[in-house]
Amino acid sequence: MIKRLLLSLAALAPVVLWVASPSGVVAAEEYVEGTHYELISPAVRTADSEKIEVAEFFWYGCGHCYTFEPVLTQWKKGLADDVDFRGSPAIWNAKMEIHASAFYTAEVLGVLDTMHPIIFQAMNVDGKRLSSEGEIKELFTANGVAADDFDKAFNSFGVSSQVRQANSRARAAKITGTPALMVNGKYQISTRQAGSQAGMLKVADYLIAKERAAKGS
């Protein structure tokens, strides 16, 4: 009877993994499903099943996403080769849809590294609404993108398809706020549950290690 009780308690106990941080420091981290992160069911399909994918759901007009960006950028530098990172714009209305189009236009034109922080600053520091294609085009051309190249990309089938996929991805992951992280299509991490933006990244490290261990087994 006692043995059976101990086995039951062990099954309910949170999993502890040894997680290596980008700095090389190894520490035991303990996080619990439903408390620190949520399980996504059914899982969301990832781009490469051979990799562990981390997706960030964001909106350019979100002040919390703006402050998260430099922290996230630094964290991404320490990701191992078996981890893929992707940005995924959240879309709940027409305004957010046009901002998602701006993100994928920059990606298609090969200027995402340049334009991503510029768009964030335009909305969160410079007070620009970027609520129309014309306003976004003006921002792109002011930063070296040819007007014709912008027009072709922004209105292309490829960009509109990416926007639709981003919308479906966020809905499948049941995203209700930004910023949020999704690990390997299986787990959703919010600031509320993780406690802070830094906490989100700690939980992400834990879940990456969890997925890596599962692949290894």
N, C-alpha and C positions, 0 to 999 in steps of 0.2 A: 504493500500500500504506500509506504513512504517512498520507495523507489519510483513508483508510478507518478507520485506527486512531484518529485524532483524533476523527472523527465518532462512533465507538463510545464513546470515553471521555466525550465531551460528553453523550451520551444517558444515561450512568450518573451524571453529576454531579448533586448536589442542586440543586433549584430555589431561586433567590434572588429574593425579592420585597421591594419597598419598602413598609414597613408604617407607617401613620400611627397613633400612639398617641393615646389620649384627650387627652393633654396637648398634642398638636399636634406633638410631636417626631417626626421621620421618621428611621428607621434601617433598615439592611439586616439582615434576619434570615434565617437559614438553618436549615431543619429538614428532616429526612429521614424518609420513610415507613418504618415498621418499626423505627426507632430512637427518634424523638421522639413518634410517634403511629402509630396503626394505621388501615388502610383497612378500612371495613365493607363487606362484599360478601355478599349484595346490599345495596344502600343501604336505609336505613329511611325510610319515608314521613314527610314533614314536614307540618305543619298548613297552611302557605301556601307554595306553590312560587314565589311572587313575592318572598319574603323569604329571607334567610339565617338559618336557625334554629340557635340554640345551646341545647342541653339540658344541665342538670346532673342527674346521677344522685346521689342522696343518701339518707341514712337519719338520722332524728332522733337515734338512739342512737349515732351515729358521732362520736367526739371530733374526728376530723380534719375532718369536715364542719362541726362546730360552729366550729372555728377558721377554717375557710375562708370561712364565711358573711359576716363583715364585709368581708373582702378582695373577695369576689365582688360584694357589694352596691355597693361603691365602683366596681368595674370596670364594672358594668352601667350606671352613670350616664353613662359616656362612649360607649356604643354608638350607632352611627349609626341613622338612621330605617329603613334597609333591613335591620336585624338584629332578629329576634324572639328573646326569651329565654323559656325555660320550665323550671320545676322538674319533675323526674320521679322520684318515690320509687322506690328499688330495693326489690325484694320477693323474699326468698329463703325466707321462712318465715311462719308465721301471725302472729307478733308484728310483723314488718315490714309485713304486709298491713294490720293494724289501724292502724298509724302512717300508712300511705299513705291510708287512709280518713280519718284526721284531717286530713291535708293537703288533700284534695279537699273535705272538709266545710267547711273554712275558706274555700276558694276559692269554693264554691257560695254560702256565706253572705256573701261580700264582706268577710271579715275576715282574709284571708290575711296582709296586711301587718302586722297586729297579732299574730295568733296564731303565725305562723311562728317569729319569734324567741322567743316565750314557750314554745313546745313544745320548742325546742332547749335553752333554759335549764332547763326543768323536768327534762329527762332528763340533761343534762350537768353542771349545777351543783347543782340541788336534789335530785338523786338519786332522782327519781321514775321508776318503770318504765313507767307508762302502758300496762300490758299488758292492759287491759280497756276496753270501751266506757264503763263507769261512771267509771273514772278520767279518761278523756279528756273525758267530759261534764262532770265536776266542774271540770276546768281551763277549759273553754270558758265555763261559766256563771259562774265566778269572775271572768271577764274580760268580762262584759257580754252574753254570748249567752243568749237565752231558751232554757230547757230544751226546750220544744216545737219550737222552730226547729232546735235541735241534733238532736233525735230524728228529725225528718222528713228532714233533709239526710243525716245519717250513714247512715240505712237506706234511702236512696233508690236507685232504679235508676241515676240519673245518676252518683252517686258510685261505686257498684259497677262501673259500666261504665268509668269513668275508671281505677279501680284495675286492672282487667283489661288495659286498654290500656297502662298504665304497665309492668305485668309483661311484656307481649309486647314492648314497646319495648326494655326492658333486655335481654331474651333475644336479640332480633334484633341488638342492638348488641354482644352478647357481653360484657356488663359483669360483671366478677368482683370488683370492689372499689369502695369509695366514699371520697372523692368522685371522680367521673369526668365528663368533658365529651364531648359529641357535637356536631360541627359539621355542620350541614346534612344530617344523616342519613348522611354519608359517612365521617366520621373520628371515631375515639375517642381521647381523651387521658386518660392516667392520671398520677398523681403520680409513680409509679415511672419511667415513661419520660421525663416532662418534667423530672424532677429535683427539683421542689418545687411547692408550690401556686402561687407566683408564676410559675413556669415554665409551668404549665398554661395560664395566661392569656396568656402570650407566644405559646405555640404556637397558642392559639385565635385571637389577633389575626392571626397569619400565615395560618391556614387561612381565616379570614373574608376576608382580602385576596385569597387565592387563588380563593375562590368568587366574589368580586366581579369579579375580573379575567375569570373564565370566563364570567360572565353578560354582561359588557361585550363580550366577543368574539362 
